[in-house]
Amino acid sequence: MLILIDDANLEDVTAIWSTLPVDGVTTNPTILARQHRDPLRTLRELRELLGAGPQLHAQVVGTEPDVMVNEALVLRGELGEDLFVKIPVTEAGYVAMRRLSAQGVNVTATAIHAPMQAFLAAKAGARYVAPYINRLDNLGADGVRVAAEIQTLLDVHRMDTQLLAASFKNSQQITELAKLGAGAVTAAPAVLRNLFRNATTDAAVAEQRADLESVIGAGHTFADLVGSEETS
């Protein structure tokens, strides 16, 4: 399962990118707008940070098929042929998906709130389908269950499209998606940090360190002992 950073703040993305074994970055117009700067410049800087290979996802804002296709091709020209262009699952979006996938453009279908939206996007050639887990929960649905139904559809029909679950409020939701066999998840830096942070782990490490420091001295490590063994 790929793990992506759902953010566009270069400082926050860099912190996660340099710490965790993540696979790329996803953005959307809202995330980019929060940076209060030229969004294309932000995307270029993210591409430079990631280098070649890791995934970068960017979403079009056009609402007509011709506009969406042109916008997608412009973004691809600016950010590289391996860019994943996010297209919403609207009527116009499905038209754009079919045209773009036929041209070899990587398409991520986004704004998915129902299993059949994802299924149709997969048939339209999308590489990824991205349901909004937490947003579904806020609407009174079960986001993880909807994602599970999407995964079942993809598996039963042996489709090449993968599930890219987005919009998480906690790390447990990501755990559930991993158990389902999701192809990828994307989450905000704070949620990603909670995948490994654990107060009990920290307490155990601190206790073990204190035990050894009682013998070798506070602030010392095994490296300090090399060459300083007592002779008798």
C-alpha positions as CSV (number, residue, x, y, z in Angstrom):
1,M,0.0,0.0,0.0
2,L,1.4,3.4,-1.0
3,I,1.2,6.2,1.6
4,L,1.0,9.7,0.3
5,I,1.1,13.1,2.0
6,D,-2.1,15.1,1.5
7,D,-0.7,18.6,1.9
8,A,1.0,21.4,0.0
9,N,2.9,23.2,2.8
10,L,6.5,22.7,1.7
11,E,7.9,22.8,5.2
12,D,5.4,20.2,6.5
13,V,5.8,18.0,3.4
14,T,9.6,18.1,3.7
15,A,9.4,17.1,7.4
16,I,7.3,14.0,6.6
17,W,9.2,13.2,3.4
18,S,12.5,13.2,5.3
19,T,11.2,11.0,8.1
20,L,8.7,8.4,6.9
21,P,8.8,5.9,4.0
22,V,6.1,7.7,2.0
23,D,5.5,7.6,-1.7
24,G,4.4,11.0,-2.9
25,V,2.1,14.0,-2.4
26,T,-1.5,14.7,-3.3
27,T,-3.0,18.1,-3.5
28,N,-6.3,19.7,-4.4
29,P,-7.4,23.3,-5.1
30,T,-8.3,23.9,-1.4
31,I,-5.0,22.6,-0.1
32,L,-3.1,24.8,-2.6
33,A,-5.2,27.9,-1.8
34,R,-4.3,27.6,1.9
35,Q,-0.7,28.4,1.0
36,H,-1.8,31.9,-0.2
37,R,0.7,31.9,-3.0
38,D,0.9,31.0,-6.7
39,P,-0.4,27.4,-6.8
40,L,1.6,26.4,-9.8
41,R,4.8,27.6,-8.1
42,T,3.9,25.4,-5.1
43,L,3.4,22.4,-7.4
44,R,6.7,23.0,-9.1
45,E,8.5,23.1,-5.7
46,L,6.8,19.9,-4.6
47,R,7.9,18.2,-7.8
48,E,11.4,19.4,-7.3
49,L,11.4,18.1,-3.7
50,L,10.1,14.7,-4.7
51,G,12.3,14.3,-7.7
52,A,11.5,11.8,-10.5
53,G,9.5,8.7,-9.5
54,P,7.5,9.6,-6.4
55,Q,3.9,10.4,-7.2
56,L,2.5,13.9,-7.4
57,H,-1.3,14.4,-7.8
58,A,-2.8,17.8,-8.9
59,Q,-6.5,18.6,-9.6
60,V,-8.0,20.5,-12.5
61,V,-10.5,23.2,-11.7
62,G,-12.2,23.5,-15.1
63,T,-15.8,22.3,-15.4
64,E,-16.1,21.6,-19.1
65,P,-14.5,18.6,-20.8
66,D,-12.4,20.6,-23.3
67,V,-11.2,22.9,-20.5
68,M,-10.4,20.0,-18.2
69,V,-8.4,18.2,-20.8
70,N,-6.4,21.2,-21.8
71,E,-5.8,22.1,-18.2
72,A,-4.6,18.5,-17.5
73,L,-2.2,18.6,-20.4
74,V,-0.8,21.9,-19.3
75,L,-0.2,20.6,-15.8
76,R,1.4,17.5,-17.2
77,G,3.7,19.6,-19.4
78,E,4.7,21.7,-16.4
79,L,5.1,18.9,-13.8
80,G,6.2,15.9,-15.9
81,E,4.5,13.0,-17.7
82,D,4.3,10.9,-14.6
83,L,1.9,13.5,-13.0
84,F,-1.4,12.1,-11.8
85,V,-4.1,14.5,-12.8
86,K,-7.1,14.5,-10.5
87,I,-10.5,14.7,-12.3
88,P,-13.8,14.9,-10.3
89,V,-16.5,12.3,-11.0
90,T,-18.9,14.7,-12.7
91,E,-20.5,14.2,-16.1
92,A,-17.9,16.4,-17.7
93,G,-15.2,14.7,-15.6
94,Y,-16.0,11.3,-17.1
95,V,-15.7,12.7,-20.6
96,A,-12.3,14.2,-19.7
97,M,-11.2,11.0,-18.0
98,R,-11.9,8.9,-21.1
99,R,-10.1,11.4,-23.4
100,L,-7.1,11.8,-21.1
101,S,-6.6,8.1,-20.4
102,A,-6.7,7.4,-24.1
103,Q,-3.8,9.8,-24.4
104,G,-1.8,8.0,-21.8
105,V,-2.3,10.6,-19.0
106,N,-2.4,9.2,-15.4
107,V,-5.9,10.0,-14.1
108,T,-7.0,10.0,-10.5
109,A,-10.8,10.2,-10.2
110,T,-11.6,12.3,-7.2
111,A,-14.6,13.6,-5.1
112,I,-16.0,10.1,-4.9
113,H,-18.9,9.5,-2.5
114,A,-20.4,6.3,-3.9
115,P,-19.1,3.0,-5.1
116,M,-20.6,3.2,-8.6
117,Q,-18.9,6.6,-9.1
118,A,-15.6,4.8,-8.6
119,F,-16.6,1.9,-10.8
120,L,-17.5,4.2,-13.7
121,A,-14.3,6.1,-13.2
122,A,-12.4,2.8,-13.4
123,K,-14.2,1.9,-16.7
124,A,-13.3,5.4,-17.9
125,G,-9.6,4.6,-17.5
126,A,-8.7,6.1,-14.1
127,R,-5.6,4.7,-12.5
128,Y,-6.8,5.6,-9.1
129,V,-10.3,6.2,-7.5
130,A,-10.3,8.5,-4.5
131,P,-13.2,8.3,-2.0
132,Y,-13.4,10.9,0.8
133,I,-13.5,8.8,4.0
134,N,-14.0,11.4,6.7
135,R,-16.3,13.5,4.5
136,L,-18.5,10.5,4.0
137,D,-18.6,9.9,7.8
138,N,-19.6,13.6,8.3
139,L,-22.5,13.0,5.9
140,G,-23.8,10.2,8.0
141,A,-22.3,7.4,5.9
142,D,-19.5,4.9,6.8
143,G,-16.5,6.0,4.8
144,V,-14.5,2.9,5.5
145,R,-17.4,0.7,4.4
146,V,-17.9,2.7,1.2
147,A,-14.2,2.2,0.5
148,A,-14.5,-1.5,1.2
149,E,-17.4,-1.7,-1.3
150,I,-15.2,0.1,-3.9
151,Q,-12.3,-2.3,-3.3
152,T,-14.7,-5.3,-3.7
153,L,-15.9,-3.9,-7.1
154,L,-12.4,-3.5,-8.3
155,D,-11.4,-7.0,-7.2
156,V,-14.5,-8.8,-8.4
157,H,-14.2,-7.2,-11.9
158,R,-10.4,-7.6,-11.9
159,M,-9.9,-3.9,-12.8
160,D,-6.4,-2.4,-13.0
161,T,-7.6,0.7,-11.1
162,Q,-6.5,1.0,-7.5
163,L,-8.2,2.5,-4.5
164,L,-6.7,5.8,-3.2
165,A,-8.5,6.6,0.0
166,A,-8.4,10.2,1.1
167,S,-9.7,12.5,3.8
168,F,-8.9,10.9,7.2
169,K,-9.5,12.1,10.7
170,N,-7.5,9.4,12.5
171,S,-4.9,6.7,12.0
172,Q,-7.3,3.9,12.8
173,Q,-9.1,4.6,9.6
174,I,-5.9,4.1,7.7
175,T,-5.3,0.8,9.5
176,E,-8.7,-0.4,8.3
177,L,-8.0,0.6,4.7
178,A,-4.6,-1.2,4.9
179,K,-6.5,-4.4,6.0
180,L,-8.8,-4.0,3.1
181,G,-5.9,-4.1,0.7
182,A,-6.2,-0.5,-0.5
183,G,-3.7,0.4,-3.2
184,A,-2.9,3.7,-1.5
185,V,-4.0,6.2,1.1
186,T,-3.3,9.9,1.4
187,A,-3.5,11.8,4.7
188,A,-2.5,15.1,6.3
189,P,0.9,15.2,8.1
190,A,-0.7,15.2,11.5
191,V,-2.5,12.0,10.8
192,L,0.5,10.4,9.3
193,R,2.6,11.2,12.3
194,N,0.0,9.4,14.5
195,L,0.7,6.2,12.5
196,F,3.8,5.7,14.6
197,R,3.5,8.0,17.6
198,N,2.7,6.1,20.8
199,A,3.1,7.3,24.4
200,T,3.7,3.7,25.6
201,T,6.5,3.2,23.1
202,D,8.1,6.5,24.2
203,A,7.8,5.5,27.9
204,A,9.4,2.1,27.2
205,V,12.3,3.7,25.3
206,A,12.9,6.2,28.1
207,E,12.8,3.5,30.8
208,Q,15.3,1.3,29.0
209,R,17.6,4.3,28.4
210,A,17.5,5.3,32.0
211,D,18.4,1.8,33.1
212,L,21.5,1.7,31.0
213,E,22.5,5.2,31.9
214,S,22.5,4.2,35.5
215,V,25.5,2.0,34.6
216,I,27.3,4.0,31.9
217,G,26.4,7.5,32.9
218,A,23.7,10.0,31.8
219,G,23.9,11.0,28.2
220,H,26.3,8.2,27.2
221,T,25.7,5.6,24.5
222,F,27.5,2.4,23.5
223,A,29.7,4.4,21.2
224,D,31.2,6.2,24.2
225,L,32.3,2.9,25.7
226,V,34.5,1.9,22.7
227,G,38.2,2.2,23.7
228,S,37.2,3.2,27.3
229,E,36.8,-0.3,28.8
230,E,38.2,-0.6,32.2
231,T,41.5,-2.4,32.5
232,S,42.3,-4.5,35.5
